Structures are given as C-alpha cells and as structure tokens.
Amino acid sequence: MNEKIRYIQSAIHILKSLGMPSAQQNERSALCLLALLNMAPGKRWSDAENPLIGITP
C-alpha cells in the first residue's frame, strides 16, 4: 500500500476517533488534518507539529 494512502487512512481513523461527524470523515478532512500537523510522507506521527498558523501576516 502506498505510504500516502496509509497516512490518509490513519488521519481518517483519527477523525473518527475524535467523534467528527460522518460528513467530515473523508479524504479532504484527512488532508487538512495532515496539513495542520505539518505531516509529510516519511514523517513519523510522533514528529507531528503544532505550528502557530495565523490568518494575518
């Protein structure tokens, strides 16, 4: 199985575990979660980040 697909499936599992509505338990929401955690292929979940992301420069 492709590493990217495994990351997406894991993120969907996390969304389900958090009790997100079924409409948000999808690939798009999983990709958003991965982006917010600054996760990239090859990166371990233990290396997930919590960067401060503002809406203004």
ABEGO torsion letter per residue (X at the ends): XBAAAAAAAAAAAAAAAAGBBAAABBAAAAAAAAAAAGBBBGBBAAABBBBBBBABX
